[in-house]
Amino acid sequence: MEARHSEPSPLGQDGSAEHAAARIISRMKMRHLEMLKRVGQHGSLTQVAREAGITQPAVTKTLAEIESLFGAPLFVRSGRGLAPTEMGRLAMLKANHMLHELHHWACEMEAVRKGRSARLLIGAVPYISGTLLTEAVTQLYERHNIVIAIKQATTDQLVQALCNHELDCVLGRASAVAGRDKLWHEVLYTQRPVLIGHLDLIKRLKGRRLDWRALAAINWILPSPETPVGAKMAELFTQAQVPVPLPIIETYAIDVMHGVLSKNDNVISVVPEDIARDMMRRGAVGILPWKMDWELPPLSLIRRVRHTPMDAEEKFSRILKRLCGHAQEC
């Protein structure tokens, strides 16, 4: 789409950013944000019009309004659809952020309307102790009347969701924050990995030395090699000059791992020690008697840099640090 040269620059005659901001704030509409989101999802006028339930000329008119706000072309027509310019990519990114923030705002307002003090969206990797997380969110609710929504995924996935404003904070690996100047983290604790299996398997292996070649012949449950645990296990087998075993199940789902391990005495897995202790409380599984000489990247509370810290986040941080400090002392 061509720039509309008849429109004044959004920077105004004095070229001030303040003038540009005032212009955009006064003229930006919710439908503009929704349109930018749809164009980012589809990149096609036909698909955008179909999803929005309007005509293609109406889509074109709305995009022209948006480009008028910024005083520059945001999209270029091509045979493949609409290709965003650099400003177009930025506009779509910011529109998605604003829509997520508005959705969170609406949910939090509803929570407050129903008598809660706030709502916090937390991302958590599966390899964080269920005991710790349960105690933390319970205290957050009971002491501060804050309701919580929890999403589980890998650290990389959760950090991306945090950057996209889909989450308020993340419990994940500190290593994922490297190079992201809009994020910061507080280290909570480190984790030592252990091997875990059925109690009968532990009895059979009692007294034996750690032998990676022998372990390669056992069935494994492993997380993706793209995760810190999966990558380290692949490295250990490779260093032992043993082919990396093909796992019978590739997962980091704790419930699935415990279910399989508790019913099979020829399956083994590797998890952080605190996760293994949680699994042992369910019965039928235990920790194999070999110490691993490496640690996982620290578990941290990862947060976005904010001009004004979220009160609910601050309360959650204090609870976590107190619980983790107590656990390490014990």
N, C-alpha and C positions, 0 to 999 in steps of 0.2 A: 504494500500500500504506500502511496506517495505522501510526503509531508504536506500539510496544508500551510502554504507560505503566507496566506492572508491572516493567519492567527498570530498574535504577538507571542514573543518568546515567553515561556513560563517564568523565566527569571525576571521579567518586567524590564522597564526602561532603565532602572537603576542597577539591574543585574544582581539583585540581592537574592540569597537563598530564602530569606524570610518571606519575600514577596511570592516566590515560587510555592513555598509551603502553604501560604494563605490561599493562593489560587486553587491549589489541588484540594485542600481541605474543604473549601467552600463549594466546589463543584463535583467532587468525587461522590458517586452513588454506589449503593450496595450492588446494583446490577452490573456496574463496571468491574467490581472485584470478581463477581461470579463469572462474567464473560472472560476475564483473563484466566481464571482457573480452567474453564472449559476449553479455551484455545490451547492451553498448555497440555491438557489431557488428550485432545484429539488432533489439533493442528489442521483441521479441515472445516471450511465454512459449512459444508453440507452436514457433517456430523454434529457440529456445534448447534446449528439451526434445529436439527432434529431433536437433540437432547433438550434444548431450551424451549422447544415448542413454538418457535417463531420462524419467520421467513429469512432467507439469506440476505435480502436487502436490509432487514432489521439488524442482522448481525453486523453487516458492513457499516451501518450507521452508528451502532454502538462502539465499534472499534475506532471509527473516525472521531467520535467524542473523546474516547480515551487518549488517542494520539494528540488531539487538540489540547488536552490538559497538560501534556508533557512537551508539546511544541516540537515533536520529532517523530519520525516513523518508528513504530515498534515492531512491525511485521512486514515482510516482503512476500508478495505472491509468487508462487512457483508452480510447476506442474505437479509437485507433490503436496501442495497445500500452502499453508502459511508458515513461513520460516521466520523465527524471531530475530530481531537485531539484538545487539548487546543490551540496549535499553529495554527491549522487549523481554529478554530473559530476566532482567532485574525486576521489571514490573510484575511479571508472573510470579516470581519468587516472593516478592513482598505481598502480593495479593493473597497468596496461599497462607503466608504467616498471619496476615490480618484476619482472614476468615477463620483460621484455627483459634486465634486469640478471642474472636467474637463468640465462637462456639463455647470455648472454655468459660468466658465471661458469663454467658447465658446459663451454663450448667452451675457455675458457682453462685450466681444470683438465685437460682432455683433452690440450691442447697441452703443458702442463707434464709430464703423465704420460708423454708420448712424448719427453721430453728437451728441450723448448723452454723458454725462460725466461718467455715471455708471449705473448699474442695481442692484436693491435691492429686495430680496425675503423676504417678511414679512408674518408671521403667525399672525392671529388675532382671538381671541375668538368672538363669536357673540355678547356677552354682553359688547361691547365697543361702545361708542357713535358714530353713523354714522357721526354726525356733526364734532366731534373731528378728526376722522380718515380721513374724506374727506378733512378737512382743512390742516391736517398734510401732506398728500401725495400731495395735490395741491401745498403747499409751497415748498415741496421737489423738485417737478418738475419745478415750475416756477422760483425759486431762484437758484437752483443748477443744473438744467437740468438732473436730475436723474429719470430714468424710474423705475416703481414699478410693482411687481407681488404680489398679495395678496391671501393667502390661509386661509380659515376659517375652524375651527374645535374646539374641546375641548382643554383645556390647556395641558392635558396629551398627547393627540395625537400630538399637535404642538411641545411640548418640545421633544418628541421622534424624530420627524422630524428634529428638530434643532440639536439634538445629532447625527443624521445620516447625517448631512451636507446637508440636503435637503432644509433648510431655513437659512437665514442670521440672523434673529432675530425674536422674538415673543412678541406680546402684549397679556399677559395672567396673570394668578393668581400667585402671588409670592410664594405661598405655594408649588407649583410644583417643585421649585428649591431645596428644602430641600434634603440634602444628595448627591447632584450632584456637585462635586468639579470642574468640567470643565465648569460650567455655573455660571453666576452672573446676578444680576438684579438691576434695578433702579426703586424704587417705584414712580409711577406717581400720583395716587389718590385712595381714597377709595370710595366705593359705598354703598349706603343705599337701601335696597330692598323696593319695594312698591307693593301693590296689584292693579291690573288694570283690567278694564272690560268695557262693553258697557255703554254709558251715561245713558241709561234707567235703567240699573241695579244699577248704582250709585244713581240715584234718589230714587229707591225703598229702598235702604239700608241706606239712609241718616238719621242720628239721632240714628241709632242702635249702640250698643256696639259690639266690636270684639268678635265673638262667633265661635270658631273653629268647634263646632259640627254642627252649622247651615251652615257654609261654606263647610263642608264636603258633604252636600247634593247638592251643586251646581256643575255643570260640570267644570272640571279643564283642563287647558293646563299646563303641567309641563315638565321640562327637565328631563333627566335621573337621577335616585337617586344616580348615581355615580358622578354627578356634585355637586359643593358646594351648589347651590341653591336647587337642588333636594334633597340632603341629609338633609339640614336644614329644609325643609318643612316636610319631613317625620318625623324628630325629633319633630317638633312643634305639629303635629297631635298626635303623640305617647304620648307626655307629657300631652296633653289634654285628654288622654284616649279615643281617637277617631280613628277608623280605617283610615289608610291613603287612601284617595280616589284614585281610579283607573282613571288616566287621560284619557279623550276622545282622546287626542293627546299627545304623548310624543315627544317633540321637543324643540330646542332652536332657531329655525329659526324665526327671527323677522317678516319677511314678512308673513309667514304662521300664526303666532300668531295674527298679526294685522288683517289679512283677516278674520279669524274666529271670533275674538272678535267683530269686527265692524259689523258683520252680525247676531250675537246671543246675546240676552240680558240675557242669563242664563249660561254664561261661564265666568270664571275668571282665571287669571294667576298672576304670580309674576315675576317681572323683576327689575333690578336696576333702580333707579329713573331717571338717565340721559337717559336710554333707553326708559322709559315710556314717558319722555318729547318728545323724537324723534317721538314716536308712536302717541302721541297726536297731533302733527303738521299735521299728515295725516287726522285727524278728526275721529269722531264717538266713540272714546274711551277716558277714563279719569282715574284718580287715585282715588281709594277708600279712604275714609276719616279716615284711621287707620294708625297710625305710628308703624313701626316695630322696636323693640328694639335690633336689631342685625345688624352687618355689614358683608359684604362679604370680603374674603381675598383681600388685595390691588391689584389693577391692576398695573402691572409692565412691563417695557421693559426688556425682558430676552435675554441674549446674551451669546455667547460662549466666553470663555477666549481665547484671542489671544495675540501672542507676539507683533504684530503690529495691532492696532485697524483699522478697516475699515473706511475710510473717509466718505463713504455714511452713514454708521451706526451712526457715530458721529454726522453728520449733522441732521439725523432723530431724534436722541436723544435730541439734543438741541431744535429742533422745538417742539417736544412733551412736554418737560419740560416747555418751555415758554408758550405754549397753555394751559397746565394743571394749571400752576401757575396763569395765567390770569383768567381762569374759576373759580378757588377757591376764588380769590380776589373778583370776581363779585358776 
